[in-house]
Structures are given as C-alpha cells and as structure tokens.
Amino acid sequence: MTLENDDSVLVYGLSTEGYILSNSLVSNSIRTTILDEKLHVATEITPQILSEYPTARSIIEEEALFSIQPEKNAISENPIIFFTPKLRETDDYKKKIFSMVSELSTELSKGAVFFNCVPLGYGQNSEMIEIIERSSGLNSETDFIYSYIPLEPKTNKSITFGTHNLDNKKIVQNLAKSANIKFTQTYDLEISEILHLEKISSLYSPIIAKSESLKKIKDYDKRKVLKNEIYYIEDLTNHLSDIRCYTSSLDSGDPSLYMMSGILRSIDSFTRFFIDELKSFMKKNSLKASKTEIYLCWSIDKSEIRGDKAIMHEHIIDKIYDVVGNINDINDYATTKNGQASYYLPTSDKKQLLILCSKNDEKILKTFKRNLDDNMFLIHANTLCTR
C-alpha cells in the first residue's frame, strides 16, 4: 500500500513535528488535513498555507482563519492518521495521551492506519491498542493497523519504528516514506520499545556522567580545568518525556528503572545546582539582587510535541525569581525584520545579567547593538556554568 493522490491523511495535532509531516505530505501531492487538538477543528493544508505560515507556531500566534471541519469528520474521513499532539502534562502524561486516543478512536473507520508519533514507555503501546479496540469496536488483527514511530524533537526523524503486526511492515514503511519520515528498520512493538529505551539511555548516560562529575567540584576555576564537553539545560530536557515514560512503566527492581530514575533525578537537580552557581556568581561580582535585572535567553519552540522545555523554562524563571525579583524573558525584547530576529536590552541603571540556556542561543549575543560592558554580565546554564 502506498499513498496515491486521491488518498487523504489526517495529522492529529498542531505541533511542530506534525506540521513538518504535513509539509512533507503536501509536497508529495497527498491531500492532508491537520487537526488542532486544542480547538478540536481541522483544516486542509495547502501549499499556499505552508508558504504563508512556515511553522505551526506562526499559525497559532497569528490565529489564522481557514476553512474548517469538525474533529469527528476529519477522523472518520481520513483513513491514515499521524498522532502528533502537543503534550504539556508531566504526572498525567500517560493518562492524557490515552484519553485523547480513546476519544478519537470512537470515530475511527475500519481499515484505518494509525501512527503514534509520541513517546511511550515499555508495554504502553499494547495498552494503547487495547484502548483503540475498546473505544472503536475494531479488531487490531483485521480492522486497523497500529504503528509506533516516536519522532525526535522538531524533526521528521524517528527514534524507533514498530508495528503490532509485522505482516503489515511494507504497508507502514511505504506510508512513513510518503511523509518523508526517516527510519532504518521496522520491528515488532516490544523490540521497538526496547530500542527506544536503549537509545535514550545511550544518549543521556555520558551527559549525566559529566554533569554529576562537575557538580561535585564546587570551585568554578577548578571545574573549568577539566574542559569537559558542555551540555546546556536544553540538551538535558530534549527527551524528558521519554525518560518519564520509562520510569513509569518499568518494573520495580529492573536495573533499567534505576538508570532512568537516576537520569531523571540528575536533570531535576540541575536547576538547584545552577541557582547555587548563580548566587555564587552574583556574590563574586558584587551584584545585589535589588540592583540587578536578569534576562533569560532561551528561544524554545513551544509547539513541540514534548512540552518539557516550556515546563523547565517556567521552572527556572520561578527559581531565579526567588533570588532576583526582576527576571525577564529575552524573547519579549526581540524584533523581527525579513524573518530574522534581533534582540535588545533596554537601558537601565541596574546591572544586567544574561543567562544563556542553549548553544543555539549564543547567536542572541551577536544581535545586540552594544557589546557586553561593565553594566552587563553573562552566565551560561550549562554543565560547566560558563562565565
């Protein structure tokens, strides 16, 4: 089975990743509808829309008006569905996903192909299939196809690719290729979940090992002598949802659970570590809280499937507020010209302290019309806390 021009696809979720898939499908001349999971309405995506609104964020921010159709019609009339909603819950993450799938499954048609593009934990895809069967009345062996293909943040690259029935492997591979999803092989669901766990473990283990080593060295000058590879808070939060999925699904006593839990604790403790470093930096530079204003530089994409960065962004602001009440988001001081953003700092009698939260945000410094001077200071929210 391959997608033809008269076939239609529903992308369920107005997320960055969902919009990337929509763009690919439309570029391949496939009729594509995207559903805003918050407003519960859908619209057909056209080349003109993609030209005028290059990102999911631009559609949301400009509150663009299109010809819309009800959610239930969009689900029942499109046999191929890519599930790409924006997820912002932490403790209720699994509950939220299952609730959304249960609701949409009531309108699922026989012969549907369902691609789950959001991260789940060990064994949770089997639970998802049971929910679809129960809500739709369809049989997973004969009436619909389920595949698990979680995407890397802000890309069309899959972390793993699994399907509940390998007899359908060619079908789901061809459909994934039609959306330009990058993948290697396709496995059954259990193996795909294990490979997902392995990739996340392999990604975070060296980061956390270096992070925890640096935390133990209290003196900054001693710490920077090690010249470890530096990871920012953004690097730590890229796959937090994936980690939480596995900590909630692995059995007690499983060594993989200890590993995932350790990674999660290390990330959760990073904010506390950085705040201590911020206090130390302010003391060393004689910066008084009442005479200092802070600008947090983190240009996050709030439309990603995973909401971990947005949640961490607010968490850091809250913690900094306890140290310095005058805390600002640098994105509130941005101007855009010809699609390029530039940033500025308002003139002030107070000392101005910039906090960089990602490697990508170092470009913010290059857009300032004035250089760092005696009134401006800089500290990086990374594992070394570069100053």
N, C-alpha and C positions, 0 to 999 in steps of 0.2 A: 504493500500500500504506500503510495506517495501522494503528496498533496498536488492537486490539479487546480487550475484557475477557477473552477466552479466550486471548489471546496471552501469551507469557511472555518475560521479559528476564533476562539474566544480566549483572550488573555485576561484572566480574572485577577485584577489588582493593578492599580495605577501606581506602580513602583518604578524606580529607575531600571531595574532588571527587566520588568515586564515591558517597559517602553522600548528597551533595546531589542527584545524579541519581536515586538510589534513592528519596529522599524525593519528588521530583517525579513519578516514575513511579507510585509508590503513591498519591499524591494524585490522580492521573488514573485511578485504579482499574485499574492494569495490574499483573498478577502479576509480582513482581520478586524475584529471588534475588541475594544478594551473596556473593561468594566471598572468603574470607580467603586471600590469596596466600601468606601465611607458614605457616599451618596446613594449607592445601590442603583445606579443608572449606567448604561453602556452607550458607547458611540463607535461608529465605524471609523477606523483610522485610514486616512488617505495620504497620498504623497504631499498634498498641499498642507495638511495639518502638520505633518512631520517637518515640512520646510518652515512653517511659521512658528512652530513650537518644538525646538530641537530636543528638549528634555521633558521628563514628567513633571519636574518642578515648575517649569515655565507655564504649563497648562494649569497647575494648581494655583500658582501665585496670581496669574492673570485672570483666573476664574473664567476661562474661555467657554463660550457657549456654542454647542454643536447640536446637531440633530441627535436626539437620544431615544433609547428604547428601554423598556422595563428590564430589570435584572432577570426575572424568570424567563422572559422571551429570549434573552441573549444566551442563557444557559441551554434551554431546550432546543434552540435552533442552530447551535454550533456544536458539531459532534466532537471537535478536538479542543481540549481545554488545557491551557498552561496556567497553573495556580501560582500567582506571584504577588500576594498581598503584602502591604506594609504591616509589620508586626512590632508593636511597642510594649507589649506586656513582658514581664520577667517571670514572676512567680506563677502567673496563669498562662504562660506561653502555650503549653500543650493544650490546655482547655480552650483557649481562644481559637487555635488552629482547628481543632476537632469540631468546635461549634460552627465555624464558618463552613467547613466541608460538609457537615451534616445538613446545614441549611441549603447549600447549593445542590446537594445530591437529590433533594426532593424533586428537582426539575431536570435531572439527568436523563438523557434519552438512551434507549438501547443501542448498542454499537459505539458508544462514546469511548474516546481515548483520553485519559486523564493523566497529565504530567504534573507531579508535585515538585515544585522548584524551591520549596522552603526546607531548611534543615530540620531533621527529626532525630530522635535517639534510637538506641538499639531495640528492635522489636516493635517500634511505634508505627512503622508502615503497615504491618499486619493489622494493627488496631484500626488504622485509617481505612483499610479495605473493608473491615467489618462494619464500620460506621457508614461507609458508602452503600454497602449492601443493605443494611438495615433501613437507611433513610430513603433509598431509591427503589427498593424491592427488586433490584437487579442482581444477577449472579455473576461473580467475578470470573468464573471459569468460562462463561459463554456469552455474557451480555455486555461487558465493558473491559477495557484494558487499563491497568494501572502501572505507572512508572514513577520511579523516584530519581530525580535529577537535580539535586540542590546546586545552586549557582554560586560562584564566587561573587563577592560584593562588587557591584557596579560593572559587571561583565556578562557575557553570554558563555562563559567557560564553566563547565560542570565540574564539581568536586568528585562526583561518582555518578554512575548510571546503572540503575537496577530496574527490573521489571518482574511482576509477580508470576508471569508465565513465559518462560524462555522460547516457547513456540512462536511468540509474538515479537521476538527480538528484531527481526528485519523490519517489521512494521514501525516499531517505535524508533528505531535508528533512522529510518528514512524521514519520518516526521520531524525528528530532532534536527536532522540536517537541513530540512526546509526552513527551520528557524535559525539556522547558522549556529546552533549550539555546538561548542567544541567539546568533544569527548574522545575517549580511547576505546574501551571495550564496554560491553553490557553484560551484567551479571544478574543472578537472582537477588532478591531483596536482602536476604541475610548477608551475603557476601558484600553487597554494595554498602550496607550499613557498617560493616567491619572495616572496609577500606576507607570509609569516611572517618571513622574513629582513628584509624592509623594515620591518615593524612593530617588530621588536626593535632594529634599527639606529636608527630614528627615536626610540624610547623612550630608548635609552642615550646617544646622541650628545650631547645637551645636558647630561645628568648628568655624563658623563665629562669633557666640556669644562670645566665648572665645577669639578669635583673636581680635575683636574690643574692648573688655574689656582691654586686655593687652596693646593695642596701646595707650589707654588713660593714662596709667601710664608711665610717661616719665623717671622716675628714675628706673634703672635696678634692683638695690638692693631691692626696694620696690616691683617691679613686680615679682621677683622670690619667694617672700614670699608666694604668692598665691598658688604656686605649682599646677597650672592648668595642665591638660593633654596637652602634647606638640604635635603640628602638624607641619610638615615640609612643605616647599614650594611644594614638590612633592605631599603631601596629598591634598593641595589646588588645584592642577592642574589636578588631575586624571580624572575629568569629566567636564572640562571646555567646551568642545564641546557640551555636553548635555545641560548645562546651557544656552549657546548662542542660541541653537536651540529653547528653550522655550521663551527666551526674544524676539526672532524674530517672534514668532508665536502666542503668547497670545495677546488678545485684550487689547487696552488701557483702563485703569481703572480696569482691573482684579487684585484683590489682589495678585494672584499668580505671576503676572508680577512684581508687586512691590517687592515681596520676591526674585524672581530670579534676578531682576536688582540689588537689594541690595547685594546679594551674589556676583554677578559679579563685582560690584564696590569695594567691600571689597577685593576681590582677586587682582584686578587690582592695588589697592593702597598698597598692601603688599610690592611690590618692593620698593616703595618710603619709606615706613616705615623701611625696612631693611637697605636701603642705609643710612638713618639717623642714625641708630644704628651702622652701620659700621664706619661712621665718628666719632661718639661718642667713640667707642671702640679704634679707632686709636689715638684720642686725649688723652684719658685716659692713653694709653700705650706709648705715645710719639713716635708714628710711623709716620714718614714723608713719604709723597707719593713718593718722588723721591728715597727713600731708602728702599722701601717696594715692594715686589712682592707677588701677590695673586694667589692662586690655587683654582679653583672652583671644588669641589668634588660632582659630580652628574652623576652617571653611568646610564643614561637614555637609554631606548630601543627606538631607532629611527625608528623602524619598526612597532610600534603600529599603530592601525587604527587611533586613535586620535593623532594629532601632537602637542597637547598643551604643553607638556613638552619640546619638542625640541624648540618650539617658545619661551617659557618662559626662557629657558636656554640661548638663544641668547640675549633676552631682558635684563636679569640680567647681562650678560657679558658687554653689551653696557653701562649699567648704572654704573657698577663698573669701567669701563674704564674712565668715567668722573671723578672718584675720584683718582684712581691709574692706570696709563697707562700700567703698567706691570702686565697684567692679563692673566693667563694660565688655560687651561683645564687639570685637573689631568689625564684624560684618555690618554693624549699624553705622559704620563710618566708611562705607565703600561707595564709590561712584563708578558707573559703567559707561564706557564710550567705545563704540564699534565692537561691542562684545567683549571688551577687555576691562576687567575690574582693577581699579586702583584704590588705595587706602590712604587715609589721612588721620592725623591726631589733632584734636582741637588744641589751641593754645591754652596753656594753664600755668598758674603759679605753683601748682603741685608737681611733685616728682611723678614721672610717668613710667610705669613698668609694663613691659610687654611679655606675655607668656606664649611661646610657640608650642603647638601640640602635634604637629606633624611635619615631616620632611617637606611635603608639598607646600606648607605654609611659610617656608622660608622665603618664597617669592614675594610675600607681602612686604617684606623689608625693602625690596627693590623698588616698590612703587611709591614709597614715601617721598614727599618733595623735600624733606630735610633729613639729614643723617642723624644717627644716634648722637646725642650730645650730653652735656653734663646733667641735663634735666631728664634724660631718658635712660632706662636700663632694660636689660634683656635677660631672660632665663628660659631655658627650654624644658618642656615637660617630657623629658626622655629619661632613659635608664641611668644616664650619667648626670642628669640635671645640669647640662652645659650652661656656663655663664659667660 
